[in-house]
Amino acid sequence: MKNLSVSSISFSIMIIACMFVIAPSSLAAKVLKIGIVDCYSGPASTYTNDVRDGFKLEVKKINAAGGILGRKIEVFTRDSKFKVDLGLSAAKELIYRENVDIMMGTINSALALAISNLCKKEKVPFFVTFSKSAKITGAKGHRYVFSITENTAIAGKAAAAGLAKKPYKKYWIAGDDYEYGHAIADGVWSNLKKMQPGVELLGQSWWKVGEPDFTPYITAILSAKPDAVIIATGGRDNVPFLKAAKATGFNERVPFFMHTATELSTLKPLGLEAPEGVIGTSNYFFYYPETAANKSFVKNFEEAYNRKPAVGAVYGLLAAKFIFGAYKKAGKVDTEEFIDNVEGMWVNSPVGKITMRAYDHQAMLPMFMGVTKKVAGYDFLVATDIVTIPGKDVMPSIEEIKKARNQ
């Protein structure tokens, strides 16, 4: 009887132990984990906060309706502080410790490429939500990376299409001396030369990211007397550069183009002190297009966060629509089937129907070009004279992607 009692106790202990082992795994099966690494400190956060909030707004709606495939969605965010090493460590922590199903981020192009390489190795889908490097879905593209935002090749081609209609012949290029700066400058210039033969590049100026004083560079550019300037700054330096342009009268002395210069995230921090007459491009304005879908999105976002949505909010929304739509279509949580379903998928958005091109995993977004101006009723500058450039017209061709990948 004594041995039987010990045996019974041992069996009971084993059952209890198994319950403790099984329980966490069982609970984990009811959660879909999304990891986001982005810069939530300093100037770049004016762009990234909207990505996170646009995504979470959609997550909240989906969770309230019961989740995806019976699973609640859990979002983990990590601050890269715009540092590649810190951001990559955060991505590894999310993948190896939190076991996230999907990775998202980041505004830093060099970090996006590093996380993309990690996700390729670990076979974790990675949705790039703000980095503009054409390498992400171009030369360094692979099965596990998708780009929600336009890249430098797309932005460059769109900018060139607009600038080619201007009378400018002599240009100067200036910008941030890192991945994005050089990529956007090359994207604009290489396309402009094709569209407007005869344009001349007088020179270039490159500064470190986070440059505290742009005045010497502006002085040097003005002394060269270009017809126009291509400013290739990233998210961190957009606002500081525009402040310097206003303070020095740079915008009044020479016309210049800067991608995202017309974007709300760039203009709102400057209020009415932003420089007028700056040519800029963006994928979204809360006041344009004037469609029911956009008005509804603006209303919902404003009710949730007490502010107007900037372009990042649309990137966050699109990421959610592609991710959760693909899982729903697959009918189960399976990485390879998920990827198969994202390829070629289209979703509705505030800027119309957006397709994820199957070959390179690049979202085909429209581009809106406008000019900064003070308009009655706004306490910040907005884009005027808006021209819409369809995404299909500025996407790099499949042949160009193959060439970039040496295929």
N, C-alpha and C positions, 0 to 999 in steps of 0.2 A: 504493500500500500504506500510505503514511504517512497519507493522508487517511482511508482505511478504518479504520486503527487509531484515529485520533482520533474518528471517528464511533462506533466500537464502544465506546470508553471513555466517550464522552458518553452513549451509550444506557445503559450500565451504571450510570453515575452517576444518570441519571434514574430507573432502576428502583429503585435503593437509596433515593433521595430519596422516591419514592412509598411505599416500604415504611415509611419513618419517618412519613410523613403518615398512612398508613392504619392503622398499628398501634395508636396510642392510641385512635382512634375504634372500632376493632374490639374492643379490650379494654373500652372504656367500655360497649359494647353488652351486655356480660356482667354488668353491675352495675346494681342498682336502688338509687338513692340517696335516703335519707331525711334531711332536715335538721330538727333540733330546736333551737329557741331557747326558753330558759326561765331562770328565776332559780335559779342553783345556789350563790348566796352569801347568807349571813345567814339570818334566821328562816324565810323562805319556802321554803328548800331542804328543810325537814322534810316538805313536801308534794311537791315536784317531783322529788326523787331517786327516789321510788317510781314515778312515771310513767315515767321513763327506764328504771329497772330492770325494771319489769313488761313494757315494750315490748321491751327487749333480751333478756329471757328467752325470749320467743316468737321473736324473730329468730334467736337461737342455735339453737333447735330446728328452725326452718325451714331455716337454712343447713346444718345437719348432715344434713338430708334432701335436699340438693341445690339449695336455693333456690327461687325462684319463676320459673316459665317458663324454667328453665335459667340464671337470673341469681342471683348471690349478692347479698345485701342488705348495704349499707354504711350505717352510721349516723353522722351528723355532729352533734355537740352544740356549742352556743354559750351562754355565760352572759350574760344580759341585765343582771345585777346589779340587777334590778327597775327599770331605767331604760328609758323608751320610746325615746329617741334611740339608745342603745347597742344595744338589742334590734332595732330596725328596721334599723340598719346591718348587724348580724349576719345578719338575714334576707336583705338585699340581697346580701351576700357569698355566702351559700349558694345563692341563686337564680342570680345572674349569673356567679359564678366557679366554684362547684362543680357548677352545673347539676343541682340536686337535682330528683327527680321528684315528691316530696311534701314539704310543710312541716308541722311539728307544733309545739305550744306553745300558750299560755304561761299562767302564773298571773296575770300582770298584765293586767287587762281592757282598759286603754287601749292597751297594746301589742298585745294580740290583735286589737283593732279596726284598728290601724295595719297590722299584717301582713296581715290579711284584705283590706284595701283594696289592698295591694301584690299579693297573690296573685290578686285579681280582675283587675287590670290585666295581669299576666303569665300568667294562665291556668294557675296552679299550684295543685293541690288543697291545701287547708290544713285540718288536723284540730286543732281546739281541744280541749285536754286538761285544762284546769283553770279557765280564766277563766269567770266566772259571769254576765257581762253578757247580759241578754236581747236586747240589740241585735245580738249576733253572728249569731244565726239569725232575729232578728225584724226590726226596722227596717232594719238594715244587712246583712241576709242576702243571699246571692247564690249562683250556681251552684257556685262553687269553694270554698265554706267549709262545714265540717261541725263539729258540736259533739258530743263524746263525753261530756262532763260535763253534769250538770243546770245550768240557768241560774237567774237570779234570779227569773224569773217562776214557774218550776217549784218552786224552793225556797220562794219566798214563799207560793205557794198551799198547799203541803204544811204549812208552819209555821202558816199561818192556820187550816187544818183542825184542827190539833192544839190551838192556842191557843183556838179558838172553843169548845172543850169545857171550858175552864177558867173559873173564876168572875171573872176579872179584867175590870175595866171601864175603869180609868184607866191609860193607858200613857205611857211616855216613850221616845223613840227617841234612840239615841246611836251614833256610829260614825265610821269613816274618811271624811274629806272628799275622796273621789275616786269614780270611776265605779262601782266595785263597791259601796262603802258605801251610796251613795244608791240604787242599783238594788235591792239586797237589802231595804233598809228600805221602799222604795216597794212592792216585791213583797209583803212581809208585810202592810203596813198597808192597801193598797188592797183586798186580798182579805179581810182580817179585818173591815173595815167592811161588806163585803157579807155575810159569813157570820154576823156578830154585831152587828147594828144596835144602836146605843146606846153603843158603845165611844167613849172620849174620849182625845184626844191632848193631854196637858198641856204638852208642850214637846219640844224637840230639842237635842242637843249634838253638835257635829262637831269632830273634831280632825284634825290633819295626820297623814298616814301616817308611822309611825315615832315617834309621840309618846312622849317619855321618861317622862312623869309623868301618870298617869290620875287621881290622887287628887283634884285640884280638880274634875274633871268628876264623879267619883263622889259627892263631897260635895254638889255642886249638885243632882244627881239625887235623892239621898236627902232633901234638904230640901224637894223638891216633893211627896214622899210619894205616888208612883205605886203602883198595885196590882201592876204588872209592868213590865219594861223589855225593849225589843227592842234588842239590841246588834248593830250592823251593821259588824263588823270583817272585814278581808280576811286572807289567809294570813299576812301579815307581822306583824299585830298581835294575832292570836288568842291566842297563848301569853302575850305580855306583858300583855294585858288580864286574862286569867284569873289570872295571878300577882298583879296589883293587886287583883282581886276577892277573892282569898283573904286578902291582907295587910290589907285594909280591912274584911273581914267583910261585903262587899257582898252576897254570895250568901246570907248568913244573915239579912239584913235585908229583902231584896226579891227575889222570884223573877225570873229573867231568861232570855230565849231568845237563843241565839247559834248560827247555822248553823255546822256542823262542830265544835261544842263537844264532841260525843261521839265525835269521830273520833280514831283512834289517833295520827295525826300531831300532833294538838293536845295530847292527853293524855299521851303517853309522855314528852315532854321535862319535864313537870311532876312525874312520878312520883306519889307519894301526897300531894303538896302541892297538887294541883289542887283547886279548890273543888267540893264535892258539891252535888247538887240543881240543877245547871244543865240547862236543857232544850236539847237540841240535835238536829240532823238530819244524816244522812249517807247516801250511797248504798251504803255497805259497812262491815261489821265482820268481822274475820277469824274471829270466833266466831259469826257469824250471817249468813245462815241456816245451819243445821246440816245441810247437804246433802253428798252424796258429791263433787259438783263443787267445792264450796267447800273441803272438807277436802283434796282433791287439790291444788288451787291453793296453799293455805297450805303444804302439805308441800313442793311443788316450789320455791316462792319461798324458804322458810326454808332449804332445803338449799343453794340458790344464794347467798343473801346473809346467812345467819345472823341473820335477824330476821323478825318477823311482817310480812305485807303490810298496808299501810294503803290507804285508798281510791284513792290515786293509782296504785297497782299495778294495780288493776282497770281504771282509765282507760287505762293503757298497754297492757294486755292487749287491751282492746276495740278500741283504735286499730289494733293489729296484726291482729286478726281481721277487721276491716272492710277495711283496706287490702289485705292479702294475699289475703283471700277474694275481693275484687272483681277483682283482677288475674287470679287463677286462673279466675274465672268468665268474664272477658273473653277470656281465651286469648291476650292480647297486651298489650304496653305501649302503650296509647293513652289519652290523658287523657280524651277525651270519652266513650269507651266505658267507661272506668273509673268515671267519675261516674255514668253511667247505671246501672251495676251496683251502686253503693253505695246509690243511692236505693231505699228500700223493702226493703233487705236486712236479714236478721236473723241473729244469731249466738248461740251458747250461751255462757254465762258463769257465774262463781261465784254470781251473783245471779239466774240464770235466763235466759230467752230475751229478748234485747234487739233491738229493731227500730230502724232508722234511718228516721224518717219521711221519705217522699219529698218532700213539699212544701217543708219548711223545713230539711231536713238536720239535724234534732235527734234525738239518741238518746233513746229513751223508757225512762228508768231508774226503778226503784222508789226510794222514799224511806223511810228508817227513822228514826223519831223515838224518842228515849229520854231518860233522865235520868242524869247522872253519879253514880257511886257507887263506894265502895271495896268490893271483893269479894275474899274469901279466894282466894289462889293467884295473884293478880296484883300486881305492884309498881307499877301505875298504875291509875287509875280506868277503869271501863268503862261502857257504856250498859246500863241496866236498864229494865224495863217497856217493851220495844221494841214499837212499833206499825208495821206495814208499810202504806205508802200506795202503791198501784200507779201506775206511770208514766202510764198512760192517764188516770188520774183527776186528774192535776195538770198535764197538758200544756196550754199555751194552745191555743185552738181555731184552726183554719185561718182563720176569719173575723177573729180577733184579729190574726193574723200579717198578713193582707191589709191590715187597717186600719193597722197599724204601718208598713207599707211603702207606704201610700197607693195601693193597687192596687184 
